[in-house]
Amino acid sequence: MTNDRQPGTTRRAAARRELIEQSELAVHLIRCIVLGAASGVLAGLSSWAFLEVLDRITRFRLTHDWLLWLLPLAGLIIGAAYLYLGGRASQGNALLIDQIHQPTEWVPRRMAPLVLVGTWATHLFGGSAGREGTSLQMSGSLTDALSRLLRLEQEDRRLLLVAALGGGFGAVFGVPLAGAVFALEVQSIGRLRYDALVPALTASIVGDLVVGGLGYHHPARLPIVESIDSVLLLKVAAAGLAFGLAGAAFAELTDFIKRSMARHVAWSPLRTVIGGVAIIGLAALFGHDYLGLSLPLVDRALAGDQLSFAVFALKILFTAVTLGCGFPGGEVTPLFVIGTTLGAALAAPLHLPVGMLAAVGFVAVFAGAANTPLACTIMGVELFGSGAILPVAVGCVIAYVFSGHRGIYSTQRIDFAKGRTRIDDQPTLKLWGERHRPTDGSDERRGAG
């Protein structure tokens, strides 16, 4: 009789275990959603405030060209603020990614106000910088303050920092799905971290909803409607190689300027002063189109205007000088500009529609520079419609491969090499941050980008 009852008893025990497991998963899911939503609210509120004021600042600067002459003075104040008040906050996005890898120290609460005011000042006086770094850092700083308040354990805190990246990215660009994938993908080359999928997706969606609910609307992009064939995709692949090299060139030039300034200018506020003077000189030589976000260049390229190769190269130069000399801001929007204008320049020799290749370049250069091809492919679909998926995917993947083992995030790790070369056998294939630490122990403000 005992043997007859054993199968039924075993099945009931297995059912109870399954019920307990599902209950635990449900509790975990709800907890992740609640925490992710809280991070998303913080990301959305801070991004909305940042974007609203940034738009007003940009419009004001465009009608007051004399503000550019004050950029060196603004650089002095920004540099001094980061030197004497910033502490570890000056490491920017590098610190956030590093704490995701090893959550040992709290992200400084001062990071959010410092990068917010510093980026506003950079744009007001004509520095060439972007937006995403500011949003990511505000979201990360505020979210980590919430983790400190709730006394979360290290693993929960790490998941929330990933969610903060997703919330900040999704909110500032209006791409909630791409924001979530970006947060999972940006930490390491060649690896996705799915353990933070639920809070990252929740934070990105909530952050985007908060920004939209408060009345800020991102520019609408026209869908790509093209007849796609193998010849077109081969041409896009060729352009993808150029997009990857452009992203690598931007990262290398910015890093070179930063290391050179750290080596030759001991007092960091003087570096931003020198950068401000350099930007004034560049604007005098090449005009004001490359100051600030330079979004009119994006609009022209996507509208089908044929642009010269000098346009994307000058945007690289203006932005590398601005960020390399220590001004806070972001790299991603400048990379969008670099990609669209390079795509517009490549369209004629490749015999491709200008608007289509500009749209691919919009996301592909960023995919190469940030080593995030999946997130950028999804972003391309969210911005330009489902018809864009094949050319965007080809452009992003090829750009990712040809950008090499380098990027704009200094603490991004290499989990898997892009080619057959084993990382352990190649001393050059080290963690990016290990190869490019500042020689004087100073800030990593390109990571503030």
C-alpha positions as CSV (number, residue, x, y, z in Angstrom):
1,M,0.0,0.0,0.0
2,T,2.9,2.3,0.7
3,N,4.3,1.8,-2.8
4,D,0.8,2.4,-4.3
5,R,0.5,5.8,-2.5
6,Q,4.1,6.9,-3.3
7,P,3.6,8.2,-6.9
8,G,0.6,10.3,-5.8
9,T,2.5,11.7,-2.8
10,T,5.5,12.5,-5.1
11,R,3.3,14.3,-7.6
12,R,1.6,16.3,-4.8
13,A,5.0,17.3,-3.4
14,A,6.2,18.3,-6.8
15,A,3.1,20.4,-7.3
16,R,3.6,22.1,-4.0
17,R,7.2,22.8,-4.9
18,E,6.1,24.2,-8.2
19,L,3.5,26.4,-6.6
20,I,6.0,27.7,-4.1
21,E,8.5,28.4,-6.9
22,Q,5.9,30.2,-9.0
23,S,4.8,32.2,-5.9
24,E,8.4,33.3,-5.2
25,L,8.8,34.2,-8.9
26,A,5.6,36.3,-8.8
27,V,6.8,38.1,-5.7
28,H,10.2,38.7,-7.3
29,L,8.6,40.0,-10.5
30,I,6.3,42.4,-8.6
31,R,9.3,43.6,-6.6
32,C,11.4,44.2,-9.7
33,I,8.5,46.0,-11.4
34,V,8.0,48.3,-8.4
35,L,11.7,49.1,-8.0
36,G,12.1,49.6,-11.7
37,A,9.1,51.9,-11.9
38,A,10.5,54.0,-9.0
39,S,13.8,54.3,-10.9
40,G,11.8,55.1,-14.1
41,V,9.9,57.9,-12.3
42,L,13.2,59.4,-11.1
43,A,14.7,59.1,-14.6
44,G,11.6,60.6,-16.3
45,L,11.3,63.6,-13.9
46,S,15.0,64.5,-14.1
47,S,15.1,64.0,-17.9
48,W,12.0,66.1,-18.5
49,A,13.5,69.0,-16.4
50,F,16.8,68.6,-18.3
51,L,15.3,68.5,-21.7
52,E,12.8,71.4,-21.2
53,V,15.5,73.8,-20.0
54,L,18.0,72.5,-22.6
55,D,15.6,73.4,-25.4
56,R,15.2,76.9,-24.0
57,I,18.9,77.3,-23.6
58,T,19.6,76.1,-27.2
59,R,17.0,78.6,-28.6
60,F,18.5,81.4,-26.6
61,R,22.1,80.6,-27.7
62,L,21.1,80.5,-31.3
63,T,19.9,84.1,-31.1
64,H,22.8,85.4,-29.0
65,D,26.1,84.4,-30.7
66,W,28.1,86.5,-28.3
67,L,27.6,83.9,-25.6
68,L,30.3,81.8,-27.3
69,W,32.9,84.3,-26.1
70,L,32.1,83.3,-22.5
71,L,32.8,79.6,-23.1
72,P,36.3,79.8,-21.6
73,L,35.0,81.5,-18.4
74,A,32.2,78.9,-18.2
75,G,34.9,76.2,-18.6
76,L,36.9,77.6,-15.8
77,I,33.9,77.5,-13.4
78,I,32.8,74.1,-14.6
79,G,36.3,72.7,-14.2
80,A,36.8,74.2,-10.8
81,A,33.4,72.8,-9.6
82,Y,34.3,69.3,-10.7
83,L,37.8,69.6,-9.2
84,Y,36.9,71.0,-5.8
85,L,33.3,69.7,-5.4
86,G,33.0,66.7,-7.7
87,G,35.0,64.0,-6.1
88,R,34.1,60.6,-7.6
89,A,31.1,62.2,-9.3
90,S,33.5,63.5,-12.0
91,Q,34.0,59.9,-13.2
92,G,30.5,60.1,-14.8
93,N,29.1,57.1,-16.7
94,A,32.4,55.2,-16.1
95,L,31.5,55.1,-12.3
96,L,28.0,53.9,-13.0
97,I,29.1,51.0,-15.2
98,D,31.9,50.2,-12.7
99,Q,29.5,50.0,-9.8
100,I,27.3,47.7,-11.9
101,H,30.3,45.3,-12.3
102,Q,31.3,45.7,-8.6
103,P,28.8,47.5,-6.4
104,T,31.1,48.6,-3.6
105,E,30.6,52.3,-3.2
106,W,27.5,54.5,-3.4
107,V,27.2,56.8,-6.4
108,P,27.7,60.3,-5.1
109,R,24.4,62.3,-4.8
110,R,26.2,65.4,-6.0
111,M,26.6,63.8,-9.4
112,A,23.1,64.7,-10.5
113,P,23.2,68.5,-9.9
114,L,26.8,68.8,-11.1
115,V,26.2,67.2,-14.4
116,L,22.8,68.9,-14.9
117,V,24.1,72.4,-14.3
118,G,27.4,71.7,-16.0
119,T,25.7,70.4,-19.2
120,W,23.3,73.3,-19.3
121,A,26.3,75.7,-19.1
122,T,28.2,73.8,-21.8
123,H,25.3,74.1,-24.2
124,L,24.4,77.7,-23.2
125,F,27.9,78.9,-24.2
126,G,28.3,76.8,-27.3
127,G,30.1,73.6,-26.3
128,S,29.6,70.7,-28.7
129,A,28.1,68.0,-26.5
130,G,25.1,65.7,-26.2
131,R,22.4,64.7,-23.7
132,E,22.4,61.0,-22.8
133,G,25.3,61.2,-20.4
134,T,23.5,63.8,-18.3
135,S,20.3,61.8,-18.2
136,L,22.1,58.5,-17.4
137,Q,24.1,60.2,-14.6
138,M,21.1,61.9,-13.1
139,S,19.1,58.7,-13.2
140,G,21.9,56.7,-11.8
141,S,22.7,59.1,-9.0
142,L,19.0,59.5,-7.9
143,T,18.3,55.8,-8.2
144,D,21.3,54.9,-6.1
145,A,20.2,57.5,-3.5
146,L,16.9,55.6,-3.4
147,S,18.8,52.3,-2.9
148,R,20.6,53.9,0.0
149,L,17.4,55.1,1.5
150,L,15.8,51.7,1.2
151,R,19.0,50.0,2.4
152,L,19.0,47.6,-0.5
153,E,21.5,44.8,-0.7
154,Q,24.3,44.9,-3.2
155,E,22.6,42.7,-5.8
156,D,19.4,44.7,-5.7
157,R,21.4,47.9,-5.9
158,R,23.2,46.6,-9.0
159,L,19.9,45.7,-10.7
160,L,18.6,49.1,-10.0
161,L,21.7,50.8,-11.4
162,V,21.1,48.8,-14.6
163,A,17.5,49.9,-14.5
164,A,18.7,53.5,-14.1
165,L,20.7,53.3,-17.3
166,G,17.6,52.0,-19.1
167,G,15.3,54.6,-17.6
168,G,17.7,57.5,-18.4
169,F,18.3,56.3,-22.0
170,G,14.7,55.5,-22.8
171,A,13.4,58.8,-21.3
172,V,15.9,61.2,-23.0
173,F,15.5,59.8,-26.5
174,G,11.9,58.4,-26.4
175,V,13.0,54.8,-27.2
176,P,11.8,52.6,-24.3
177,L,12.6,49.2,-25.8
178,A,16.1,50.4,-27.0
179,G,16.7,51.9,-23.6
180,A,16.1,48.6,-21.8
181,V,18.4,46.7,-24.2
182,F,21.0,49.4,-24.1
183,A,21.2,49.0,-20.3
184,L,21.7,45.2,-20.6
185,E,24.2,45.5,-23.5
186,V,26.4,48.4,-22.6
187,Q,28.0,46.9,-19.5
188,S,30.2,44.4,-21.4
189,I,31.2,43.7,-25.0
190,G,29.8,40.4,-26.2
191,R,27.4,39.7,-23.3
192,L,23.8,40.6,-22.3
193,R,22.8,40.6,-18.6
194,Y,19.2,39.3,-18.5
195,D,18.9,39.3,-14.7
196,A,18.0,43.0,-14.9
197,L,15.6,42.7,-17.8
198,V,12.4,43.3,-15.9
199,P,13.5,46.4,-13.9
200,A,15.4,47.8,-16.9
201,L,12.4,47.5,-19.2
202,T,10.0,48.8,-16.5
203,A,12.3,51.8,-15.8
204,S,12.7,52.6,-19.5
205,I,9.0,52.4,-20.2
206,V,8.0,54.4,-17.2
207,G,10.7,57.0,-17.8
208,D,9.5,57.6,-21.3
209,L,5.9,57.8,-20.2
210,V,6.7,60.4,-17.5
211,V,8.6,62.6,-20.0
212,G,5.7,62.3,-22.5
213,G,3.1,62.7,-19.8
214,L,4.7,66.0,-18.6
215,G,4.3,67.4,-22.1
216,Y,7.7,66.9,-23.7
217,H,7.5,65.4,-27.2
218,H,10.5,64.0,-29.0
219,P,10.9,64.9,-32.7
220,A,9.0,62.5,-35.0
221,R,11.1,60.7,-37.6
222,L,9.8,59.6,-41.0
223,P,9.8,55.9,-41.7
224,I,12.2,54.4,-44.2
225,V,10.2,53.0,-47.1
226,E,12.6,51.5,-49.6
227,S,12.7,48.5,-51.8
228,I,15.3,46.3,-50.1
229,D,17.4,43.8,-52.0
230,S,20.8,42.1,-51.7
231,V,22.6,44.9,-53.6
232,L,21.3,47.6,-51.3
233,L,22.3,45.6,-48.2
234,L,25.8,45.0,-49.6
235,K,26.1,48.8,-50.1
236,V,24.8,49.4,-46.6
237,A,27.4,46.9,-45.3
238,A,30.1,48.9,-47.0
239,A,28.8,52.1,-45.4
240,G,28.7,50.2,-42.0
241,L,32.4,49.8,-42.2
242,A,32.8,53.5,-42.5
243,F,30.3,54.1,-39.7
244,G,32.3,51.8,-37.4
245,L,35.6,53.5,-38.2
246,A,34.0,56.9,-37.6
247,G,32.8,55.8,-34.2
248,A,36.3,54.5,-33.4
249,A,37.9,57.7,-34.6
250,F,35.7,59.7,-32.4
251,A,36.5,57.6,-29.3
252,E,40.2,57.6,-30.1
253,L,40.4,61.4,-30.7
254,T,38.5,62.3,-27.6
255,D,40.6,60.0,-25.5
256,F,43.8,61.3,-27.1
257,I,42.9,64.9,-26.3
258,K,41.9,64.0,-22.7
259,R,45.2,62.1,-22.1
260,S,47.2,64.9,-23.7
261,M,45.6,67.6,-21.6
262,A,46.1,65.5,-18.4
263,R,49.7,65.1,-19.3
264,H,50.5,68.7,-20.1
265,V,48.0,70.7,-18.0
266,A,48.2,69.8,-14.4
267,W,45.3,72.0,-13.1
268,S,42.1,70.6,-14.6
269,P,40.1,73.8,-14.7
270,L,42.7,75.2,-17.1
271,R,41.9,72.4,-19.5
272,T,38.3,73.5,-19.9
273,V,39.5,77.1,-20.4
274,I,41.8,75.9,-23.2
275,G,38.9,73.9,-24.7
276,G,36.7,76.9,-24.6
277,V,39.3,79.0,-26.5
278,A,39.8,76.2,-29.0
279,I,36.0,76.0,-29.7
280,I,35.9,79.7,-30.3
281,G,38.8,79.4,-32.8
282,L,37.1,76.4,-34.5
283,A,33.8,78.3,-34.8
284,A,35.6,81.3,-36.2
285,L,37.1,79.1,-38.9
286,F,34.2,76.8,-39.7
287,G,31.0,78.5,-38.5
288,H,28.5,77.8,-35.7
289,D,26.8,74.8,-37.2
290,Y,28.8,72.4,-35.1
291,L,28.1,74.0,-31.7
292,G,25.7,72.5,-29.2
293,L,23.6,69.6,-30.3
294,S,23.8,70.5,-34.1
295,L,20.3,68.9,-34.7
296,P,19.6,71.0,-37.8
297,L,22.4,69.0,-39.5
298,V,20.5,65.8,-38.6
299,D,17.3,67.2,-40.0
300,R,19.0,68.2,-43.3
301,A,20.6,64.8,-43.8
302,L,17.4,62.9,-43.1
303,A,15.5,65.2,-45.4
304,G,17.8,64.2,-48.2
305,D,20.3,67.0,-48.4
306,Q,23.7,66.0,-49.9
307,L,26.4,67.0,-47.4
308,S,30.2,66.9,-47.8
309,F,32.5,64.6,-45.9
310,A,33.9,67.7,-44.1
311,V,30.6,68.0,-42.1
312,F,30.9,64.8,-40.1
313,A,34.7,65.2,-39.6
314,L,34.2,68.7,-38.2
315,K,31.5,67.5,-35.8
316,I,33.9,64.9,-34.5
317,L,36.6,67.5,-34.0
318,F,34.3,70.0,-32.2
319,T,32.9,67.4,-29.9
320,A,36.2,65.7,-29.2
321,V,37.7,69.0,-28.2
322,T,34.7,69.9,-26.0
323,L,34.5,66.6,-24.1
324,G,38.2,65.8,-24.2
325,C,39.0,69.1,-22.5
326,G,36.6,68.3,-19.7
327,F,33.2,69.9,-20.5
328,P,30.3,67.7,-19.2
329,G,27.7,66.5,-21.7
330,G,26.9,63.5,-23.8
331,E,28.5,61.7,-26.7
332,V,25.5,60.1,-28.1
333,T,23.7,63.0,-29.8
334,P,26.9,64.1,-31.4
335,L,27.3,60.6,-32.7
336,F,23.9,60.7,-34.1
337,V,24.9,63.9,-36.0
338,I,28.2,62.3,-37.1
339,G,26.3,59.2,-38.4
340,T,23.6,61.0,-40.3
341,T,26.0,63.5,-42.0
342,L,28.4,60.7,-42.9
343,G,25.5,58.7,-44.3
344,A,24.4,61.7,-46.4
345,A,28.0,62.1,-47.7
346,L,28.3,58.4,-48.6
347,A,25.0,58.2,-50.3
348,A,26.2,59.6,-53.6
349,P,29.2,57.4,-54.2
350,L,27.2,54.4,-53.1
351,H,24.2,55.4,-55.2
352,L,21.8,55.1,-52.3
353,P,19.0,57.3,-51.1
354,V,20.4,60.1,-48.9
355,G,17.7,59.9,-46.3
356,M,17.8,56.2,-46.0
357,L,21.6,56.0,-45.5
358,A,21.5,59.0,-43.1
359,A,19.0,57.1,-41.0
360,V,21.2,54.0,-40.9
361,G,24.2,56.2,-39.9
362,F,22.1,57.8,-37.2
363,V,22.2,54.6,-35.2
364,A,25.2,52.7,-36.7
365,V,28.0,55.1,-35.6
366,F,26.6,55.0,-32.1
367,A,26.4,51.2,-32.3
368,G,30.1,51.1,-33.1
369,A,31.3,53.7,-30.6
370,A,29.2,52.2,-27.7
371,N,29.5,48.5,-28.7
372,T,25.7,48.2,-28.5
373,P,24.5,46.8,-31.9
374,L,21.2,45.2,-30.6
375,A,20.1,48.3,-28.8
376,C,20.9,50.5,-31.8
377,T,19.0,48.2,-34.2
378,I,16.0,48.4,-32.0
379,M,16.3,52.2,-31.7
380,G,16.4,52.4,-35.5
381,V,13.1,50.5,-35.7
382,E,11.5,52.6,-33.0
383,L,12.6,55.9,-34.7
384,F,12.3,55.0,-38.4
385,G,9.7,52.2,-38.6
386,S,9.8,48.4,-39.1
387,G,10.8,48.8,-42.7
388,A,14.2,50.0,-41.5
389,I,15.1,46.8,-39.7
390,L,17.2,45.1,-42.3
391,P,19.4,48.0,-43.4
392,V,19.7,49.3,-39.8
393,A,20.6,45.8,-38.5
394,V,23.3,45.4,-41.2
395,G,24.7,48.8,-40.6
396,C,24.8,48.5,-36.9
397,V,26.4,45.0,-36.8
398,I,29.1,45.9,-39.4
399,A,29.9,49.1,-37.5
400,Y,30.1,47.2,-34.3
401,V,32.6,44.8,-35.7
402,F,34.8,47.3,-37.4
403,S,34.9,49.7,-34.4
404,G,37.2,47.2,-32.8
405,H,37.7,46.7,-29.0
406,R,37.4,50.4,-28.2
407,G,34.5,52.6,-27.2
408,I,33.2,55.7,-25.4
409,Y,32.5,54.0,-22.1
410,S,35.8,53.6,-20.3
411,T,34.8,50.8,-17.8
412,Q,33.0,48.7,-20.4
413,R,34.4,45.2,-20.1
414,I,35.3,42.8,-22.9
415,D,33.6,39.4,-22.2
416,F,34.0,38.0,-25.7
417,A,36.3,39.3,-28.4
418,K,34.7,40.4,-31.7
419,G,37.0,38.1,-33.8
420,R,38.8,34.8,-33.2
421,T,41.6,36.5,-31.2
422,R,41.5,35.4,-27.6
423,I,41.6,38.3,-25.2
424,D,44.0,36.4,-22.8
425,D,46.6,36.0,-25.6
426,Q,46.5,39.7,-26.6
427,P,47.8,42.3,-24.2
428,T,46.2,45.0,-26.4
429,L,42.7,43.5,-25.8
430,K,42.4,44.7,-22.2
431,L,39.6,46.5,-20.5
432,W,39.3,49.8,-22.2
433,G,39.6,51.7,-18.9
434,E,42.8,49.8,-18.0
435,R,44.5,51.0,-21.2
436,H,43.4,54.6,-20.8
437,R,43.5,55.7,-17.2
438,P,44.4,59.4,-16.7
439,T,48.0,59.8,-15.8
440,D,47.3,62.2,-12.9
441,G,44.4,60.4,-11.3
442,S,42.1,63.1,-12.4
443,D,38.5,62.9,-13.5
444,E,37.0,60.7,-16.3
445,R,34.7,63.4,-17.5
446,R,34.5,61.9,-21.0
447,G,32.5,59.3,-19.1
448,A,30.4,62.1,-18.1
449,G,29.2,62.3,-21.6
